[in-house]
Structure formats: C-alpha cells, structure tokens
Amino acid sequence: GIDIADWQEITVKDSIDTVIHLASRSFVPDSFLRPREVLENNIDATINMLELSRINNARMIYASSYVYGSPKYLPIDEEHPLAFWNPYASSKIIGENLCRCYNENFGLRTVILRPFNIFGNGQDSRFLIPSIIDKAKTGRIDLKDPEPRRDFVYIDDVVEAFIKAAEYDYTDFEIFNIASGVSYSVKEIVDIVRKLIGAEVDVSYSKEKRVNEIMETVANIGKAKDVLGWEPRVGLEEGLERMIQSPPLS
C-alpha cells in the first residue's frame, strides 16, 4: 500500500473521475494519546485526495464521522452545530472544511458522508461491540457505564451508502448522515449478545462515567433516504448475529 498522507507516494494522478476518501486514523483514544500524529495524518491525507480530485476534475466523496459532540437536540440532522469534542472528530471537521474550500474555490463536486457508530465483521477489537462479543465468548463481561446510547450502523449498509454517493449525480456540495436512526444502550447491546451467544455470561458494570460522556446519539437520516435513495437494511440484532457467527480473521 501507499501512504496517501505523502503526496510523493501518490503515483496514479490521472484518468480518475471519482475519489472516495476513506482512509484515516480513527481510534479516538489514540487521538488523545498522539494528537499531532492523528491530526497531521488525517489532514494531510485529505488535502492530498482533494488535490488529486482537483487536478483530475474528479468528484470527491469524503468519509467524515460523528462530528456533533453532545447533542443540542435529537434526532440530529445535518444542520446541527458541529463540535471539536475530540482530536479525531476535529480532524474530520477540518477535513470537511477543506472539502468546502476546494468546492468554493475550484468548483470541486463533493459529497460528505457522516457515519455514526459503525460496527461489523473484522472491526478492531478495541471498539465497543467487538470487545463485548469477545468478552461474552469467555463467559464474562466487565464494562464501565451501561447507560450511554448510540446509533449503530452496520458496515454493509455504510458500504452501500458510499456506492449510492458514487452513483448520485451531484453537481456541487452535499452532506448526509449515515446511521440507523435508532439508539441502543450499552446494556441493551450486552443483553442481545448474551441472548445470541446462548450460553451463561456473567456481566458486571463498574458504573464509572467517562469524562465528557455523551449519553445519547440518534441521527435523522431523512436526507440520505430522500436524496440518495439509501436506507439501512441490517438491524443491530442481525448485525450482532453475523459478527458472532463469523469465523475469526486470519
């Protein structure tokens, strides 16, 4: 592979009509431990992909993230104020602003997708859902706070959203939330996993609250449905079952 944060490594620089920019350092705790590395990598990579799009007069599809911080209202639509609530999310907001810069200055046709909490097969075990599944298979789950609620969207549905964005005949600049429109608490996820595992699983919660914890996120996905013709097809329980039954990655 190549390091797209390094312009000198990008050797294919012509005959491109659409750039789908997915790559970034995305683990939020790492962004607190190594903020300069995460910010530099994610911002430089985005600048390079925008420049690649500009010189090819290509369309740009940018993978952003949940960038709303603590919600001022629910469900969250694309007009909700943004918040620099962690360095990773901040890198995505900066990336969105760079997309807008290239759109306004060079007419770069751009679609930004804002996936909420993605889950699915092959996900890094440090993320919440794969860590719950891994712990459940040992017979014991130890977690902190059971109450936070998140809007989870299955990876296959996210892929379909990017396909829809690539097929969408857009001429300017658009932003879409990509999510399920439903929230689940940590405890609800644990209870579904326990049911699907079908074995005895002991669960304990320390009730410890994370600093600046967001207690609930729910997306308004009406715009993606109406404009892109996209909607999620895999619910949380079906997605969890697929993850539990899938063989481990080699």
The 8 nearest C-alpha neighbors of each residue, nearest first, counted from 0:
[[1, 2, 3, 8, 9, 10, 22, 4],
 [0, 2, 3, 8, 9, 5, 4, 10],
 [1, 3, 4, 5, 8, 0, 9, 6],
 [2, 4, 5, 44, 1, 9, 6, 8],
 [3, 5, 44, 43, 2, 40, 6, 47],
 [6, 4, 3, 7, 2, 8, 9, 44],
 [7, 5, 8, 9, 47, 4, 3, 2],
 [6, 8, 5, 9, 10, 3, 2, 4],
 [9, 7, 6, 5, 10, 1, 2, 3],
 [10, 8, 6, 7, 11, 3, 12, 1],
 [9, 11, 8, 12, 7, 6, 13, 1],
 [12, 10, 9, 13, 14, 15, 51, 8],
 [13, 11, 10, 51, 9, 14, 15, 55],
 [12, 14, 15, 55, 11, 54, 51, 16],
 [15, 13, 16, 55, 12, 11, 57, 17],
 [16, 14, 13, 17, 55, 57, 18, 12],
 [15, 17, 57, 58, 14, 55, 18, 56],
 [18, 16, 58, 57, 15, 59, 19, 165],
 [17, 19, 59, 58, 60, 20, 52, 57],
 [20, 18, 60, 59, 61, 21, 17, 62],
 [19, 21, 61, 22, 62, 60, 18, 48],
 [22, 20, 62, 19, 23, 61, 63, 60],
 [21, 23, 20, 24, 44, 41, 62, 3],
 [24, 22, 41, 25, 21, 40, 44, 37],
 [23, 25, 37, 26, 41, 22, 40, 87],
 [24, 26, 23, 27, 87, 30, 29, 37],
 [27, 25, 29, 28, 24, 30, 87, 126],
 [26, 28, 30, 29, 87, 25, 31, 85],
 [29, 27, 30, 31, 26, 32, 33, 87],
 [30, 28, 32, 31, 27, 26, 33, 34],
 [29, 31, 34, 27, 33, 28, 86, 87],
 [32, 30, 29, 28, 34, 33, 86, 27],
 [31, 33, 29, 30, 34, 28, 35, 27],
 [34, 32, 30, 36, 31, 35, 29, 37],
 [35, 33, 30, 37, 31, 36, 38, 32],
 [36, 34, 38, 37, 33, 39, 30, 40],
 [35, 37, 39, 34, 33, 38, 40, 30],
 [38, 36, 34, 40, 35, 39, 30, 24],
 [37, 39, 35, 41, 90, 40, 36, 42],
 [38, 40, 36, 42, 37, 41, 35, 43],
 [41, 39, 37, 43, 38, 42, 4, 36],
 [40, 42, 23, 44, 38, 43, 39, 37],
 [41, 43, 45, 39, 44, 40, 38, 94],
 [44, 42, 4, 46, 40, 45, 41, 39],
 [45, 43, 4, 47, 41, 3, 42, 46],
 [44, 46, 48, 42, 47, 43, 49, 94],
 [47, 45, 43, 49, 44, 48, 50, 42],
 [48, 46, 50, 44, 45, 49, 51, 6],
 [49, 47, 51, 45, 50, 46, 52, 44],
 [50, 48, 52, 46, 51, 47, 53, 45],
 [49, 51, 53, 47, 52, 48, 46, 54],
 [52, 50, 48, 49, 53, 54, 47, 12],
 [53, 51, 57, 49, 55, 50, 54, 56],
 [54, 52, 50, 56, 55, 51, 49, 57],
 [53, 55, 51, 56, 52, 50, 57, 13],
 [54, 56, 57, 52, 53, 13, 15, 51],
 [57, 55, 53, 54, 52, 58, 16, 107],
 [58, 56, 16, 52, 17, 55, 15, 53],
 [57, 59, 17, 108, 109, 18, 16, 52],
 [60, 58, 109, 18, 17, 19, 108, 61],
 [61, 59, 19, 110, 109, 111, 20, 18],
 [60, 62, 111, 20, 63, 19, 59, 112],
 [63, 61, 21, 112, 20, 111, 113, 64],
 [62, 64, 113, 91, 112, 61, 111, 114],
 [65, 63, 113, 114, 66, 115, 91, 62],
 [64, 66, 115, 67, 113, 114, 88, 63],
 [67, 65, 88, 81, 64, 68, 82, 92],
 [68, 66, 81, 82, 65, 80, 70, 69],
 [69, 67, 82, 84, 66, 70, 81, 83],
 [68, 70, 213, 67, 71, 82, 214, 215],
 [71, 69, 72, 68, 67, 73, 216, 75],
 [70, 72, 69, 73, 79, 80, 75, 68],
 [73, 71, 70, 74, 75, 79, 69, 76],
 [74, 72, 75, 217, 70, 71, 218, 216],
 [73, 75, 218, 217, 219, 72, 76, 216],
 [76, 74, 218, 73, 219, 217, 79, 72],
 [77, 75, 219, 78, 79, 218, 74, 176],
 [76, 78, 79, 176, 175, 174, 75, 219],
 [79, 77, 76, 80, 75, 81, 174, 67],
 [78, 80, 77, 76, 75, 81, 67, 71],
 [81, 79, 67, 78, 82, 71, 77, 70],
 [82, 80, 67, 66, 79, 68, 83, 92],
 [83, 81, 68, 67, 84, 66, 80, 89],
 [82, 84, 89, 85, 88, 81, 86, 68],
 [83, 85, 82, 68, 88, 89, 86, 66],
 [84, 86, 88, 87, 83, 89, 27, 30],
 [87, 85, 89, 30, 88, 90, 34, 31],
 [88, 86, 90, 89, 85, 30, 27, 25],
 [89, 87, 91, 90, 85, 66, 86, 83],
 [88, 90, 83, 86, 92, 87, 91, 85],
 [91, 89, 93, 87, 88, 38, 92, 94],
 [90, 92, 94, 88, 89, 93, 63, 95],
 [93, 91, 95, 89, 94, 90, 96, 88],
 [92, 94, 96, 90, 91, 95, 89, 97],
 [95, 93, 91, 97, 92, 96, 90, 45],
 [96, 94, 92, 98, 97, 93, 91, 99],
 [95, 97, 99, 93, 98, 94, 100, 92],
 [96, 98, 100, 94, 99, 95, 93, 101],
 [99, 97, 95, 101, 96, 100, 102, 94],
 [98, 100, 102, 96, 97, 101, 103, 95],
 [101, 99, 97, 103, 98, 102, 104, 96],
 [102, 100, 98, 104, 105, 99, 103, 107],
 [101, 103, 107, 106, 99, 100, 105, 104],
 [102, 104, 100, 101, 106, 105, 99, 107],
 [105, 103, 101, 102, 100, 106, 107, 99],
 [104, 106, 101, 107, 102, 103, 53, 100],
 [105, 107, 102, 103, 104, 108, 101, 171],
 [108, 106, 102, 105, 101, 109, 53, 58],
 [109, 107, 171, 58, 170, 172, 59, 106],
 [108, 110, 59, 172, 60, 58, 107, 171],
 [109, 111, 173, 60, 172, 174, 61, 59],
 [112, 110, 174, 61, 60, 62, 173, 175],
 [111, 113, 175, 62, 63, 174, 176, 114],
 [112, 114, 64, 176, 63, 177, 65, 175],
 [115, 113, 177, 64, 178, 176, 112, 65],
 [114, 116, 65, 178, 117, 64, 150, 177],
 [117, 115, 151, 150, 152, 114, 118, 149],
 [116, 118, 152, 151, 153, 154, 115, 114],
 [119, 117, 153, 154, 152, 116, 122, 151],
 [118, 120, 154, 153, 122, 242, 121, 238],
 [121, 119, 242, 122, 245, 118, 241, 154],
 [120, 122, 119, 123, 248, 247, 242, 124],
 [121, 123, 120, 119, 124, 129, 118, 126],
 [122, 124, 125, 126, 121, 129, 130, 120],
 [123, 125, 129, 130, 126, 122, 133, 127],
 [124, 126, 123, 130, 127, 129, 122, 26],
 [127, 125, 124, 123, 128, 129, 130, 122],
 [126, 128, 130, 129, 131, 125, 124, 185],
 [127, 129, 131, 130, 126, 132, 118, 188],
 [130, 128, 124, 132, 131, 127, 126, 133],
 [131, 129, 133, 124, 127, 128, 132, 125],
 [132, 130, 128, 134, 129, 133, 135, 127],
 [133, 131, 135, 129, 134, 130, 128, 136],
 [134, 132, 130, 136, 131, 135, 129, 137],
 [133, 135, 140, 131, 137, 136, 132, 139],
 [136, 134, 132, 138, 137, 133, 139, 140],
 [135, 137, 133, 134, 138, 132, 196, 139],
 [138, 136, 134, 135, 139, 133, 200, 140],
 [139, 137, 200, 135, 136, 201, 199, 134],
 [138, 140, 201, 200, 135, 137, 134, 202],
 [141, 139, 202, 134, 135, 201, 203, 142],
 [140, 142, 203, 202, 204, 139, 143, 134],
 [143, 141, 204, 203, 140, 144, 205, 145],
 [142, 144, 205, 204, 206, 207, 145, 208],
 [143, 145, 206, 207, 146, 208, 204, 142],
 [146, 144, 186, 185, 147, 143, 184, 204],
 [145, 147, 184, 144, 185, 148, 186, 214],
 [148, 146, 214, 184, 215, 185, 145, 149],
 [149, 147, 184, 215, 183, 182, 214, 146],
 [148, 150, 182, 216, 183, 215, 151, 184],
 [149, 151, 182, 217, 181, 216, 116, 179],
 [152, 150, 116, 117, 149, 179, 178, 115],
 [153, 151, 117, 178, 179, 116, 118, 154],
 [154, 152, 118, 156, 155, 119, 117, 233],
 [153, 155, 157, 119, 156, 118, 117, 158],
 [156, 154, 158, 157, 153, 159, 119, 233],
 [157, 155, 159, 154, 158, 231, 153, 160],
 [156, 158, 154, 160, 159, 155, 153, 161],
 [159, 157, 155, 161, 160, 156, 154, 162],
 [158, 160, 162, 156, 157, 161, 163, 155],
 [161, 159, 157, 163, 158, 162, 164, 229],
 [160, 162, 164, 158, 163, 159, 165, 157],
 [161, 163, 159, 165, 164, 160, 166, 158],
 [162, 164, 160, 166, 161, 165, 167, 227],
 [163, 165, 161, 167, 162, 166, 160, 227],
 [164, 166, 162, 163, 167, 161, 60, 17],
 [167, 165, 163, 164, 162, 168, 161, 227],
 [168, 166, 164, 165, 169, 163, 227, 226],
 [169, 167, 166, 170, 165, 164, 227, 171],
 [170, 168, 167, 171, 108, 172, 109, 110],
 [169, 171, 108, 168, 172, 109, 107, 58],
 [170, 172, 108, 169, 109, 173, 107, 102],
 [173, 171, 109, 110, 108, 102, 170, 174],
 [172, 174, 110, 111, 109, 175, 171, 169],
 [175, 173, 111, 110, 112, 77, 176, 172],
 [176, 174, 112, 223, 113, 177, 111, 222],
 [175, 177, 113, 220, 114, 112, 178, 77],
 [178, 176, 114, 113, 175, 115, 220, 112],
 [179, 177, 152, 115, 180, 114, 218, 176],
 [178, 180, 152, 181, 231, 150, 151, 218],
 [179, 181, 218, 217, 178, 219, 220, 150],
 [182, 180, 179, 150, 217, 183, 218, 151],
 [183, 181, 150, 149, 148, 217, 216, 184],
 [184, 182, 148, 149, 187, 150, 185, 188],
 [185, 183, 148, 187, 186, 147, 146, 188],
 [184, 186, 145, 188, 187, 146, 147, 189],
 [187, 185, 145, 189, 184, 188, 190, 146],
 [188, 186, 190, 184, 189, 185, 183, 191],
 [189, 187, 191, 185, 186, 190, 192, 184],
 [188, 190, 186, 192, 187, 191, 193, 185],
 [189, 191, 187, 193, 188, 192, 186, 194],
 [192, 190, 194, 188, 193, 189, 195, 187],
 [193, 191, 195, 189, 194, 190, 196, 188],
 [194, 192, 190, 196, 191, 195, 189, 197],
 [195, 193, 191, 197, 192, 196, 190, 198],
 [194, 196, 192, 197, 193, 191, 240, 243],
 [197, 195, 193, 198, 194, 192, 136, 243],
 [196, 198, 195, 194, 193, 199, 192, 200],
 [199, 197, 196, 200, 193, 138, 194, 195],
 [198, 200, 138, 201, 197, 193, 196, 139],
 [201, 199, 138, 139, 135, 198, 202, 193],
 [202, 200, 139, 138, 140, 199, 203, 135],
 [203, 201, 140, 139, 141, 200, 204, 142],
 [202, 204, 141, 142, 140, 205, 201, 143],
 [205, 203, 142, 143, 206, 141, 144, 145],
 [204, 206, 143, 207, 142, 144, 203, 141],
 [207, 205, 144, 143, 204, 208, 145, 142],
 [208, 206, 143, 205, 144, 209, 204, 142],
 [209, 207, 144, 206, 210, 212, 143, 211],
 [210, 208, 212, 211, 207, 144, 143, 213],
 [209, 211, 212, 208, 213, 207, 84, 214],
 [212, 210, 209, 213, 69, 208, 84, 214],
 [211, 213, 209, 210, 214, 208, 147, 69],
 [214, 212, 69, 215, 211, 147, 68, 216],
 [213, 215, 147, 148, 212, 146, 216, 69],
 [216, 214, 148, 149, 213, 147, 217, 182],
 [215, 217, 149, 150, 148, 182, 218, 70],
 [218, 216, 74, 150, 180, 182, 181, 75],
 [219, 217, 75, 180, 74, 220, 178, 76],
 [218, 220, 76, 74, 75, 221, 180, 217],
 [221, 219, 223, 222, 176, 218, 180, 224],
 [220, 222, 224, 223, 219, 225, 76, 226],
 [221, 223, 225, 224, 220, 226, 175, 227],
 [224, 222, 227, 226, 220, 221, 225, 175],
 [225, 223, 228, 229, 221, 222, 230, 227],
 [224, 226, 222, 223, 228, 221, 227, 229],
 [225, 227, 223, 228, 222, 224, 229, 221],
 [228, 226, 223, 229, 224, 225, 163, 167],
 [227, 229, 224, 225, 226, 223, 230, 163],
 [230, 228, 224, 227, 223, 160, 163, 231],
 [229, 231, 224, 232, 228, 223, 156, 179],
 [232, 230, 156, 179, 233, 229, 178, 152],
 [231, 233, 234, 230, 156, 153, 155, 179],
 [234, 232, 231, 238, 237, 153, 235, 156],
 [235, 233, 237, 236, 238, 232, 153, 231],
 [234, 236, 238, 237, 239, 233, 151, 153],
 [235, 237, 239, 238, 234, 240, 191, 192],
 [238, 236, 240, 234, 239, 235, 233, 241],
 [239, 237, 235, 241, 240, 236, 234, 233],
 [238, 240, 236, 242, 241, 237, 235, 243],
 [239, 241, 237, 243, 238, 242, 244, 236],
 [242, 240, 238, 244, 239, 243, 245, 237],
 [241, 243, 239, 120, 245, 240, 244, 119],
 [242, 244, 240, 241, 245, 239, 132, 196],
 [245, 243, 241, 242, 240, 246, 239, 247],
 [244, 246, 242, 243, 241, 247, 120, 240],
 [247, 245, 248, 244, 243, 242, 249, 120],
 [248, 246, 249, 245, 121, 120, 244, 242],
 [247, 249, 246, 121, 245, 120, 122, 123],
 [248, 247, 246, 121, 245, 120, 122, 123]]
